[in-house]
Amino acid sequence: MNYSKNTWDQLKNKTADDLISALSKDGFVLDVKLRTERIYRHNDGRKISIHYHKSSQCYGKGLMKGLLQDIGWSEDDMRRLKLIK
């Protein structure tokens, strides 16, 4: 997915907790928690692995892009989930 520059500007400061909160709002449920990895599943079959070291951790653009691609959120989805304005 290609996101606008404005979207990336808003996503660059999102923390692991912000992303996990949005996953929960979208219906993902924590399935497995291993040391620094948390696996969330959605009832439609989607699965995402979040590496969680500390709540204030921000992800780099490359990793965030991969996570969002795996999750399958559009910009409209991210607005609905309050990740972006």
mmCIF file as gemmi writes it, N, C-alpha and C atoms, coordinates in Angstrom:
data_model
loop_
_atom_site.group_PDB
_atom_site.id
_atom_site.type_symbol
_atom_site.label_atom_id
_atom_site.label_alt_id
_atom_site.label_comp_id
_atom_site.label_asym_id
_atom_site.label_entity_id
_atom_site.label_seq_id
_atom_site.pdbx_PDB_ins_code
_atom_site.Cartn_x
_atom_site.Cartn_y
_atom_site.Cartn_z
_atom_site.occupancy
_atom_site.B_iso_or_equiv
_atom_site.pdbx_formal_charge
_atom_site.auth_seq_id
_atom_site.auth_asym_id
_atom_site.pdbx_PDB_model_num
ATOM 1 N N . MET Axp A 1 ? 0.847 -1.181 0 1 0 ? 1 A 1
ATOM 2 C CA . MET Axp A 1 ? 0 0 0 1 0 ? 1 A 1
ATOM 3 C C . MET Axp A 1 ? 0.887 1.237 0 1 0 ? 1 A 1
ATOM 4 N N . ASN Axp A 2 ? 0.46 2.216 -0.725 1 0 ? 2 A 1
ATOM 5 C CA . ASN Axp A 2 ? 1.163 3.49 -0.73 1 0 ? 2 A 1
ATOM 6 C C . ASN Axp A 2 ? 0.373 4.479 0.106 1 0 ? 2 A 1
ATOM 7 N N . TYR Axp A 3 ? 1.038 5.051 1.077 1 0 ? 3 A 1
ATOM 8 C CA . TYR Axp A 3 ? 0.409 6.046 1.926 1 0 ? 3 A 1
ATOM 9 C C . TYR Axp A 3 ? 0.999 7.412 1.604 1 0 ? 3 A 1
ATOM 10 N N . SER Axp A 4 ? 0.218 8.454 1.827 1 0 ? 4 A 1
ATOM 11 C CA . SER Axp A 4 ? 0.668 9.814 1.545 1 0 ? 4 A 1
ATOM 12 C C . SER Axp A 4 ? 1.756 10.247 2.53 1 0 ? 4 A 1
ATOM 13 N N . LYS Axp A 5 ? 2.49 11.274 2.155 1 0 ? 5 A 1
ATOM 14 C CA . LYS Axp A 5 ? 3.537 11.821 3.023 1 0 ? 5 A 1
ATOM 15 C C . LYS Axp A 5 ? 2.925 12.288 4.344 1 0 ? 5 A 1
ATOM 16 N N . ASN Axp A 6 ? 1.747 12.89 4.272 1 0 ? 6 A 1
ATOM 17 C CA . ASN Axp A 6 ? 1.063 13.349 5.477 1 0 ? 6 A 1
ATOM 18 C C . ASN Axp A 6 ? 0.792 12.182 6.435 1 0 ? 6 A 1
ATOM 19 N N . THR Axp A 7 ? 0.401 11.046 5.881 1 0 ? 7 A 1
ATOM 20 C CA . THR Axp A 7 ? 0.157 9.861 6.708 1 0 ? 7 A 1
ATOM 21 C C . THR Axp A 7 ? 1.438 9.409 7.384 1 0 ? 7 A 1
ATOM 22 N N . TRP Axp A 8 ? 2.534 9.334 6.618 1 0 ? 8 A 1
ATOM 23 C CA . TRP Axp A 8 ? 3.81 8.908 7.198 1 0 ? 8 A 1
ATOM 24 C C . TRP Axp A 8 ? 4.286 9.887 8.258 1 0 ? 8 A 1
ATOM 25 N N . ASP Axp A 9 ? 4.052 11.18 8.039 1 0 ? 9 A 1
ATOM 26 C CA . ASP Axp A 9 ? 4.443 12.173 9.04 1 0 ? 9 A 1
ATOM 27 C C . ASP Axp A 9 ? 3.72 11.932 10.36 1 0 ? 9 A 1
ATOM 28 N N . GLN Axp A 10 ? 2.469 11.494 10.287 1 0 ? 10 A 1
ATOM 29 C CA . GLN Axp A 10 ? 1.699 11.224 11.501 1 0 ? 10 A 1
ATOM 30 C C . GLN Axp A 10 ? 2.058 9.887 12.137 1 0 ? 10 A 1
ATOM 31 N N . LEU Axp A 11 ? 2.469 8.928 11.33 1 0 ? 11 A 1
ATOM 32 C CA . LEU Axp A 11 ? 2.78 7.593 11.841 1 0 ? 11 A 1
ATOM 33 C C . LEU Axp A 11 ? 4.16 7.484 12.466 1 0 ? 11 A 1
ATOM 34 N N . LYS Axp A 12 ? 5.083 8.373 12.102 1 0 ? 12 A 1
ATOM 35 C CA . LYS Axp A 12 ? 6.472 8.213 12.532 1 0 ? 12 A 1
ATOM 36 C C . LYS Axp A 12 ? 6.662 8.3 14.045 1 0 ? 12 A 1
ATOM 37 N N . ASN Axp A 13 ? 5.746 8.914 14.743 1 0 ? 13 A 1
ATOM 38 C CA . ASN Axp A 13 ? 5.877 9.031 16.198 1 0 ? 13 A 1
ATOM 39 C C . ASN Axp A 13 ? 4.926 8.125 16.969 1 0 ? 13 A 1
ATOM 40 N N . LYS Axp A 14 ? 4.299 7.201 16.274 1 0 ? 14 A 1
ATOM 41 C CA . LYS Axp A 14 ? 3.382 6.286 16.954 1 0 ? 14 A 1
ATOM 42 C C . LYS Axp A 14 ? 4.169 5.215 17.702 1 0 ? 14 A 1
ATOM 43 N N . THR Axp A 15 ? 3.722 4.934 18.906 1 0 ? 15 A 1
ATOM 44 C CA . THR Axp A 15 ? 4.416 3.963 19.754 1 0 ? 15 A 1
ATOM 45 C C . THR Axp A 15 ? 3.813 2.569 19.577 1 0 ? 15 A 1
ATOM 46 N N . ALA Axp A 16 ? 4.477 1.6 20.156 1 0 ? 16 A 1
ATOM 47 C CA . ALA Axp A 16 ? 3.967 0.227 20.153 1 0 ? 16 A 1
ATOM 48 C C . ALA Axp A 16 ? 2.59 0.191 20.805 1 0 ? 16 A 1
ATOM 49 N N . ASP Axp A 17 ? 2.409 0.93 21.878 1 0 ? 17 A 1
ATOM 50 C CA . ASP Axp A 17 ? 1.109 0.958 22.556 1 0 ? 17 A 1
ATOM 51 C C . ASP Axp A 17 ? 0.018 1.57 21.669 1 0 ? 17 A 1
ATOM 52 N N . ASP Axp A 18 ? 0.368 2.594 20.876 1 0 ? 18 A 1
ATOM 53 C CA . ASP Axp A 18 ? -0.599 3.187 19.945 1 0 ? 18 A 1
ATOM 54 C C . ASP Axp A 18 ? -1.065 2.15 18.932 1 0 ? 18 A 1
ATOM 55 N N . LEU Axp A 19 ? -0.12 1.402 18.405 1 0 ? 19 A 1
ATOM 56 C CA . LEU Axp A 19 ? -0.445 0.393 17.41 1 0 ? 19 A 1
ATOM 57 C C . LEU Axp A 19 ? -1.29 -0.728 18.017 1 0 ? 19 A 1
ATOM 58 N N . ILE Axp A 20 ? -0.932 -1.167 19.21 1 0 ? 20 A 1
ATOM 59 C CA . ILE Axp A 20 ? -1.674 -2.227 19.89 1 0 ? 20 A 1
ATOM 60 C C . ILE Axp A 20 ? -3.096 -1.76 20.222 1 0 ? 20 A 1
ATOM 61 N N . SER Axp A 21 ? -3.24 -0.52 20.617 1 0 ? 21 A 1
ATOM 62 C CA . SER Axp A 21 ? -4.562 0.037 20.907 1 0 ? 21 A 1
ATOM 63 C C . SER Axp A 21 ? -5.433 0.022 19.649 1 0 ? 21 A 1
ATOM 64 N N . ALA Axp A 22 ? -4.861 0.412 18.513 1 0 ? 22 A 1
ATOM 65 C CA . ALA Axp A 22 ? -5.598 0.409 17.25 1 0 ? 22 A 1
ATOM 66 C C . ALA Axp A 22 ? -5.972 -1.02 16.839 1 0 ? 22 A 1
ATOM 67 N N . LEU Axp A 23 ? -5.054 -1.959 17.065 1 0 ? 23 A 1
ATOM 68 C CA . LEU Axp A 23 ? -5.363 -3.362 16.758 1 0 ? 23 A 1
ATOM 69 C C . LEU Axp A 23 ? -6.566 -3.828 17.567 1 0 ? 23 A 1
ATOM 70 N N . SER Axp A 24 ? -6.582 -3.495 18.845 1 0 ? 24 A 1
ATOM 71 C CA . SER Axp A 24 ? -7.696 -3.891 19.717 1 0 ? 24 A 1
ATOM 72 C C . SER Axp A 24 ? -9.01 -3.278 19.253 1 0 ? 24 A 1
ATOM 73 N N . LYS Axp A 25 ? -8.978 -1.982 18.879 1 0 ? 25 A 1
ATOM 74 C CA . LYS Axp A 25 ? -10.182 -1.314 18.382 1 0 ? 25 A 1
ATOM 75 C C . LYS Axp A 25 ? -10.705 -1.967 17.115 1 0 ? 25 A 1
ATOM 76 N N . ASP Axp A 26 ? -9.791 -2.54 16.332 1 0 ? 26 A 1
ATOM 77 C CA . ASP Axp A 26 ? -10.171 -3.156 15.06 1 0 ? 26 A 1
ATOM 78 C C . ASP Axp A 26 ? -10.569 -4.624 15.218 1 0 ? 26 A 1
ATOM 79 N N . GLY Axp A 27 ? -10.562 -5.129 16.441 1 0 ? 27 A 1
ATOM 80 C CA . GLY Axp A 27 ? -11.024 -6.492 16.673 1 0 ? 27 A 1
ATOM 81 C C . GLY Axp A 27 ? -9.929 -7.539 16.795 1 0 ? 27 A 1
ATOM 82 N N . PHE Axp A 28 ? -8.661 -7.123 16.798 1 0 ? 28 A 1
ATOM 83 C CA . PHE Axp A 28 ? -7.577 -8.074 17.011 1 0 ? 28 A 1
ATOM 84 C C . PHE Axp A 28 ? -7.503 -8.42 18.491 1 0 ? 28 A 1
ATOM 85 N N . VAL Axp A 29 ? -7.161 -9.665 18.779 1 0 ? 29 A 1
ATOM 86 C CA . VAL Axp A 29 ? -7.076 -10.147 20.153 1 0 ? 29 A 1
ATOM 87 C C . VAL Axp A 29 ? -5.694 -10.756 20.371 1 0 ? 29 A 1
ATOM 88 N N . LEU Axp A 30 ? -5.097 -10.47 21.531 1 0 ? 30 A 1
ATOM 89 C CA . LEU Axp A 30 ? -3.803 -11.051 21.862 1 0 ? 30 A 1
ATOM 90 C C . LEU Axp A 30 ? -3.954 -12.557 21.963 1 0 ? 30 A 1
ATOM 91 N N . ASP Axp A 31 ? -3.166 -13.269 21.173 1 0 ? 31 A 1
ATOM 92 C CA . ASP Axp A 31 ? -3.247 -14.729 21.125 1 0 ? 31 A 1
ATOM 93 C C . ASP Axp A 31 ? -2.081 -15.368 21.866 1 0 ? 31 A 1
ATOM 94 N N . VAL Axp A 32 ? -0.874 -14.876 21.601 1 0 ? 32 A 1
ATOM 95 C CA . VAL Axp A 32 ? 0.327 -15.444 22.21 1 0 ? 32 A 1
ATOM 96 C C . VAL Axp A 32 ? 1.232 -14.305 22.663 1 0 ? 32 A 1
ATOM 97 N N . LYS Axp A 33 ? 1.816 -14.47 23.852 1 0 ? 33 A 1
ATOM 98 C CA . LYS Axp A 33 ? 2.756 -13.479 24.361 1 0 ? 33 A 1
ATOM 99 C C . LYS Axp A 33 ? 4.035 -14.201 24.746 1 0 ? 33 A 1
ATOM 100 N N . LEU Axp A 34 ? 5.088 -13.966 23.985 1 0 ? 34 A 1
ATOM 101 C CA . LEU Axp A 34 ? 6.393 -14.55 24.242 1 0 ? 34 A 1
ATOM 102 C C . LEU Axp A 34 ? 7.389 -13.428 24.476 1 0 ? 34 A 1
ATOM 103 N N . ARG Axp A 35 ? 8.186 -13.516 25.463 1 0 ? 35 A 1
ATOM 104 C CA . ARG Axp A 35 ? 9.197 -12.504 25.765 1 0 ? 35 A 1
ATOM 105 C C . ARG Axp A 35 ? 8.897 -11.146 25.137 1 0 ? 35 A 1
ATOM 106 N N . THR Axp A 36 ? 9.485 -10.864 23.963 1 0 ? 36 A 1
ATOM 107 C CA . THR Axp A 36 ? 9.3 -9.556 23.334 1 0 ? 36 A 1
ATOM 108 C C . THR Axp A 36 ? 8.361 -9.602 22.139 1 0 ? 36 A 1
ATOM 109 N N . GLU Axp A 37 ? 7.689 -10.699 21.923 1 0 ? 37 A 1
ATOM 110 C CA . GLU Axp A 37 ? 6.798 -10.828 20.772 1 0 ? 37 A 1
ATOM 111 C C . GLU Axp A 37 ? 5.367 -11.06 21.239 1 0 ? 37 A 1
ATOM 112 N N . ARG Axp A 38 ? 4.458 -10.321 20.622 1 0 ? 38 A 1
ATOM 113 C CA . ARG Axp A 38 ? 3.04 -10.481 20.901 1 0 ? 38 A 1
ATOM 114 C C . ARG Axp A 38 ? 2.335 -10.752 19.582 1 0 ? 38 A 1
ATOM 115 N N . ILE Axp A 39 ? 1.588 -11.819 19.536 1 0 ? 39 A 1
ATOM 116 C CA . ILE Axp A 39 ? 0.888 -12.195 18.317 1 0 ? 39 A 1
ATOM 117 C C . ILE Axp A 39 ? -0.599 -11.925 18.508 1 0 ? 39 A 1
ATOM 118 N N . TYR Axp A 40 ? -1.146 -11.131 17.595 1 0 ? 40 A 1
ATOM 119 C CA . TYR Axp A 40 ? -2.552 -10.762 17.619 1 0 ? 40 A 1
ATOM 120 C C . TYR Axp A 40 ? -3.259 -11.416 16.444 1 0 ? 40 A 1
ATOM 121 N N . ARG Axp A 41 ? -4.482 -11.878 16.684 1 0 ? 41 A 1
ATOM 122 C CA . ARG Axp A 41 ? -5.277 -12.513 15.63 1 0 ? 41 A 1
ATOM 123 C C . ARG Axp A 41 ? -6.618 -11.801 15.51 1 0 ? 41 A 1
ATOM 124 N N . HIS Axp A 42 ? -7.101 -11.773 14.283 1 0 ? 42 A 1
ATOM 125 C CA . HIS Axp A 42 ? -8.421 -11.203 13.995 1 0 ? 42 A 1
ATOM 126 C C . HIS Axp A 42 ? -9.331 -12.354 13.594 1 0 ? 42 A 1
ATOM 127 N N . ASN Axp A 43 ? -10.614 -12.242 13.852 1 0 ? 43 A 1
ATOM 128 C CA . ASN Axp A 43 ? -11.521 -13.351 13.533 1 0 ? 43 A 1
ATOM 129 C C . ASN Axp A 43 ? -11.674 -13.585 12.027 1 0 ? 43 A 1
ATOM 130 N N . ASP Axp A 44 ? -11.171 -12.663 11.184 1 0 ? 44 A 1
ATOM 131 C CA . ASP Axp A 44 ? -11.216 -12.877 9.735 1 0 ? 44 A 1
ATOM 132 C C . ASP Axp A 44 ? -9.975 -13.623 9.222 1 0 ? 44 A 1
ATOM 133 N N . GLY Axp A 45 ? -9.099 -14.042 10.155 1 0 ? 45 A 1
ATOM 134 C CA . GLY Axp A 45 ? -7.931 -14.835 9.787 1 0 ? 45 A 1
ATOM 135 C C . GLY Axp A 45 ? -6.617 -14.082 9.754 1 0 ? 45 A 1
ATOM 136 N N . ARG Axp A 46 ? -6.668 -12.754 9.825 1 0 ? 46 A 1
ATOM 137 C CA . ARG Axp A 46 ? -5.414 -11.996 9.83 1 0 ? 46 A 1
ATOM 138 C C . ARG Axp A 46 ? -4.645 -12.252 11.12 1 0 ? 46 A 1
ATOM 139 N N . LYS Axp A 47 ? -3.327 -12.221 11 1 0 ? 47 A 1
ATOM 140 C CA . LYS Axp A 47 ? -2.447 -12.43 12.16 1 0 ? 47 A 1
ATOM 141 C C . LYS Axp A 47 ? -1.29 -11.456 12.028 1 0 ? 47 A 1
ATOM 142 N N . ILE Axp A 48 ? -0.886 -10.862 13.136 1 0 ? 48 A 1
ATOM 143 C CA . ILE Axp A 48 ? 0.226 -9.912 13.124 1 0 ? 48 A 1
ATOM 144 C C . ILE Axp A 48 ? 1.092 -10.127 14.355 1 0 ? 48 A 1
ATOM 145 N N . SER Axp A 49 ? 2.384 -10.098 14.149 1 0 ? 49 A 1
ATOM 146 C CA . SER Axp A 49 ? 3.347 -10.253 15.233 1 0 ? 49 A 1
ATOM 147 C C . SER Axp A 49 ? 3.962 -8.895 15.532 1 0 ? 49 A 1
ATOM 148 N N . ILE Axp A 50 ? 3.824 -8.448 16.763 1 0 ? 50 A 1
ATOM 149 C CA . ILE Axp A 50 ? 4.354 -7.158 17.198 1 0 ? 50 A 1
ATOM 150 C C . ILE Axp A 50 ? 5.515 -7.414 18.154 1 0 ? 50 A 1
ATOM 151 N N . HIS Axp A 51 ? 6.665 -6.863 17.833 1 0 ? 51 A 1
ATOM 152 C CA . HIS Axp A 51 ? 7.805 -6.947 18.74 1 0 ? 51 A 1
ATOM 153 C C . HIS Axp A 51 ? 7.684 -5.798 19.73 1 0 ? 51 A 1
ATOM 154 N N . TYR Axp A 52 ? 7.58 -6.145 20.98 1 0 ? 52 A 1
ATOM 155 C CA . TYR Axp A 52 ? 7.279 -5.184 22.036 1 0 ? 52 A 1
ATOM 156 C C . TYR Axp A 52 ? 8.391 -5.204 23.074 1 0 ? 52 A 1
ATOM 157 N N . HIS Axp A 53 ? 9.175 -4.138 23.106 1 0 ? 53 A 1
ATOM 158 C CA . HIS Axp A 53 ? 10.261 -4.039 24.08 1 0 ? 53 A 1
ATOM 159 C C . HIS Axp A 53 ? 9.889 -3.087 25.213 1 0 ? 53 A 1
ATOM 160 N N . LYS Axp A 54 ? 9.268 -1.968 24.845 1 0 ? 54 A 1
ATOM 161 C CA . LYS Axp A 54 ? 8.776 -1.035 25.848 1 0 ? 54 A 1
ATOM 162 C C . LYS Axp A 54 ? 7.662 -0.209 25.223 1 0 ? 54 A 1
ATOM 163 N N . SER Axp A 55 ? 6.794 0.321 26.048 1 0 ? 55 A 1
ATOM 164 C CA . SER Axp A 55 ? 5.591 0.992 25.556 1 0 ? 55 A 1
ATOM 165 C C . SER Axp A 55 ? 5.9 2.221 24.713 1 0 ? 55 A 1
ATOM 166 N N . SER Axp A 56 ? 7.014 2.885 24.967 1 0 ? 56 A 1
ATOM 167 C CA . SER Axp A 56 ? 7.34 4.114 24.241 1 0 ? 56 A 1
ATOM 168 C C . SER Axp A 56 ? 8.117 3.859 22.952 1 0 ? 56 A 1
ATOM 169 N N . GLN Axp A 57 ? 8.328 2.614 22.603 1 0 ? 57 A 1
ATOM 170 C CA . GLN Axp A 57 ? 9.082 2.249 21.406 1 0 ? 57 A 1
ATOM 171 C C . GLN Axp A 57 ? 8.353 2.71 20.15 1 0 ? 57 A 1
ATOM 172 N N . CYS Axp A 58 ? 9.069 3.413 19.274 1 0 ? 58 A 1
ATOM 173 C CA . CYS Axp A 58 ? 8.528 3.799 17.974 1 0 ? 58 A 1
ATOM 174 C C . CYS Axp A 58 ? 9.194 2.923 16.919 1 0 ? 58 A 1
ATOM 175 N N . TYR Axp A 59 ? 8.445 2.594 15.885 1 0 ? 59 A 1
ATOM 176 C CA . TYR Axp A 59 ? 8.97 1.747 14.812 1 0 ? 59 A 1
ATOM 177 C C . TYR Axp A 59 ? 9.497 2.608 13.675 1 0 ? 59 A 1
ATOM 178 N N . GLY Axp A 60 ? 10.56 2.151 13.026 1 0 ? 60 A 1
ATOM 179 C CA . GLY Axp A 60 ? 11.086 2.827 11.855 1 0 ? 60 A 1
ATOM 180 C C . GLY Axp A 60 ? 10.113 2.694 10.698 1 0 ? 60 A 1
ATOM 181 N N . LYS Axp A 61 ? 10.309 3.528 9.674 1 0 ? 61 A 1
ATOM 182 C CA . LYS Axp A 61 ? 9.384 3.548 8.545 1 0 ? 61 A 1
ATOM 183 C C . LYS Axp A 61 ? 9.288 2.187 7.864 1 0 ? 61 A 1
ATOM 184 N N . GLY Axp A 62 ? 10.411 1.508 7.679 1 0 ? 62 A 1
ATOM 185 C CA . GLY Axp A 62 ? 10.391 0.216 7.004 1 0 ? 62 A 1
ATOM 186 C C . GLY Axp A 62 ? 9.603 -0.829 7.764 1 0 ? 62 A 1
ATOM 187 N N . LEU Axp A 63 ? 9.829 -0.907 9.064 1 0 ? 63 A 1
ATOM 188 C CA . LEU Axp A 63 ? 9.104 -1.881 9.88 1 0 ? 63 A 1
ATOM 189 C C . LEU Axp A 63 ? 7.619 -1.52 9.965 1 0 ? 63 A 1
ATOM 190 N N . MET Axp A 64 ? 7.326 -0.236 10.153 1 0 ? 64 A 1
ATOM 191 C CA . MET Axp A 64 ? 5.929 0.195 10.227 1 0 ? 64 A 1
ATOM 192 C C . MET Axp A 64 ? 5.21 -0.108 8.907 1 0 ? 64 A 1
ATOM 193 N N . LYS Axp A 65 ? 5.885 0.117 7.791 1 0 ? 65 A 1
ATOM 194 C CA . LYS Axp A 65 ? 5.281 -0.167 6.488 1 0 ? 65 A 1
ATOM 195 C C . LYS Axp A 65 ? 4.952 -1.656 6.364 1 0 ? 65 A 1
ATOM 196 N N . GLY Axp A 66 ? 5.866 -2.509 6.798 1 0 ? 66 A 1
ATOM 197 C CA . GLY Axp A 66 ? 5.63 -3.948 6.766 1 0 ? 66 A 1
ATOM 198 C C . GLY Axp A 66 ? 4.485 -4.365 7.663 1 0 ? 66 A 1
ATOM 199 N N . LEU Axp A 67 ? 4.429 -3.794 8.861 1 0 ? 67 A 1
ATOM 200 C CA . LEU Axp A 67 ? 3.34 -4.116 9.788 1 0 ? 67 A 1
ATOM 201 C C . LEU Axp A 67 ? 1.992 -3.711 9.203 1 0 ? 67 A 1
ATOM 202 N N . LEU Axp A 68 ? 1.925 -2.487 8.666 1 0 ? 68 A 1
ATOM 203 C CA . LEU Axp A 68 ? 0.663 -2.004 8.107 1 0 ? 68 A 1
ATOM 204 C C . LEU Axp A 68 ? 0.245 -2.819 6.888 1 0 ? 68 A 1
ATOM 205 N N . GLN Axp A 69 ? 1.203 -3.244 6.117 1 0 ? 69 A 1
ATOM 206 C CA . GLN Axp A 69 ? 0.901 -4.083 4.956 1 0 ? 69 A 1
ATOM 207 C C . GLN Axp A 69 ? 0.336 -5.427 5.419 1 0 ? 69 A 1
ATOM 208 N N . ASP Axp A 70 ? 0.939 -6.017 6.446 1 0 ? 70 A 1
ATOM 209 C CA . ASP Axp A 70 ? 0.444 -7.288 6.983 1 0 ? 70 A 1
ATOM 210 C C . ASP Axp A 70 ? -0.952 -7.139 7.594 1 0 ? 70 A 1
ATOM 211 N N . ILE Axp A 71 ? -1.182 -6.015 8.267 1 0 ? 71 A 1
ATOM 212 C CA . ILE Axp A 71 ? -2.482 -5.772 8.892 1 0 ? 71 A 1
ATOM 213 C C . ILE Axp A 71 ? -3.538 -5.49 7.821 1 0 ? 71 A 1
ATOM 214 N N . GLY Axp A 72 ? -3.142 -4.761 6.777 1 0 ? 72 A 1
ATOM 215 C CA . GLY Axp A 72 ? -4.059 -4.478 5.679 1 0 ? 72 A 1
ATOM 216 C C . GLY Axp A 72 ? -4.915 -3.237 5.862 1 0 ? 72 A 1
ATOM 217 N N . TRP Axp A 73 ? -4.468 -2.28 6.682 1 0 ? 73 A 1
ATOM 218 C CA . TRP Axp A 73 ? -5.237 -1.063 6.905 1 0 ? 73 A 1
ATOM 219 C C . TRP Axp A 73 ? -5.022 -0.051 5.793 1 0 ? 73 A 1
ATOM 220 N N . SER Axp A 74 ? -6.106 0.569 5.366 1 0 ? 74 A 1
ATOM 221 C CA . SER Axp A 74 ? -6.04 1.7 4.447 1 0 ? 74 A 1
ATOM 222 C C . SER Axp A 74 ? -5.914 2.978 5.281 1 0 ? 74 A 1
ATOM 223 N N . GLU Axp A 75 ? -5.725 4.104 4.606 1 0 ? 75 A 1
ATOM 224 C CA . GLU Axp A 75 ? -5.673 5.38 5.33 1 0 ? 75 A 1
ATOM 225 C C . GLU Axp A 75 ? -7.01 5.643 6.017 1 0 ? 75 A 1
ATOM 226 N N . ASP Axp A 76 ? -8.12 5.273 5.378 1 0 ? 76 A 1
ATOM 227 C CA . ASP Axp A 76 ? -9.439 5.442 6.008 1 0 ? 76 A 1
ATOM 228 C C . ASP Axp A 76 ? -9.552 4.603 7.282 1 0 ? 76 A 1
ATOM 229 N N . ASP Axp A 77 ? -9.025 3.387 7.24 1 0 ? 77 A 1
ATOM 230 C CA . ASP Axp A 77 ? -9.026 2.541 8.439 1 0 ? 77 A 1
ATOM 231 C C . ASP Axp A 77 ? -8.233 3.202 9.557 1 0 ? 77 A 1
ATOM 232 N N . MET Axp A 78 ? -7.069 3.75 9.22 1 0 ? 78 A 1
ATOM 233 C CA . MET Axp A 78 ? -6.23 4.376 10.244 1 0 ? 78 A 1
ATOM 234 C C . MET Axp A 78 ? -6.885 5.621 10.82 1 0 ? 78 A 1
ATOM 235 N N . ARG Axp A 79 ? -7.659 6.354 10.009 1 0 ? 79 A 1
ATOM 236 C CA . ARG Axp A 79 ? -8.413 7.503 10.531 1 0 ? 79 A 1
ATOM 237 C C . ARG Axp A 79 ? -9.499 7.011 11.492 1 0 ? 79 A 1
ATOM 238 N N . ARG Axp A 80 ? -10.213 5.98 11.091 1 0 ? 80 A 1
ATOM 239 C CA . ARG Axp A 80 ? -11.283 5.415 11.93 1 0 ? 80 A 1
ATOM 240 C C . ARG Axp A 80 ? -10.732 4.945 13.275 1 0 ? 80 A 1
ATOM 241 N N . LEU Axp A 81 ? -9.523 4.419 13.259 1 0 ? 81 A 1
ATOM 242 C CA . LEU Axp A 81 ? -8.896 3.895 14.475 1 0 ? 81 A 1
ATOM 243 C C . LEU Axp A 81 ? -8.103 4.946 15.238 1 0 ? 81 A 1
ATOM 244 N N . LYS Axp A 82 ? -8.135 6.179 14.743 1 0 ? 82 A 1
ATOM 245 C CA . LYS Axp A 82 ? -7.486 7.33 15.391 1 0 ? 82 A 1
ATOM 246 C C . LYS Axp A 82 ? -5.961 7.252 15.409 1 0 ? 82 A 1
ATOM 247 N N . LEU Axp A 83 ? -5.372 6.521 14.45 1 0 ? 83 A 1
ATOM 248 C CA . LEU Axp A 83 ? -3.912 6.514 14.304 1 0 ? 83 A 1
ATOM 249 C C . LEU Axp A 83 ? -3.442 7.773 13.573 1 0 ? 83 A 1
ATOM 250 N N . ILE Axp A 84 ? -4.291 8.266 12.658 1 0 ? 84 A 1
ATOM 251 C CA . ILE Axp A 84 ? -3.987 9.496 11.93 1 0 ? 84 A 1
ATOM 252 C C . ILE Axp A 84 ? -5.241 10.367 11.931 1 0 ? 84 A 1
ATOM 253 N N . LYS Axp A 85 ? -5.049 11.639 11.557 1 0 ? 85 A 1
ATOM 254 C CA . LYS Axp A 85 ? -6.181 12.575 11.49 1 0 ? 85 A 1
ATOM 255 C C . LYS Axp A 85 ? -6.658 12.709 10.068 1 0 ? 85 A 1
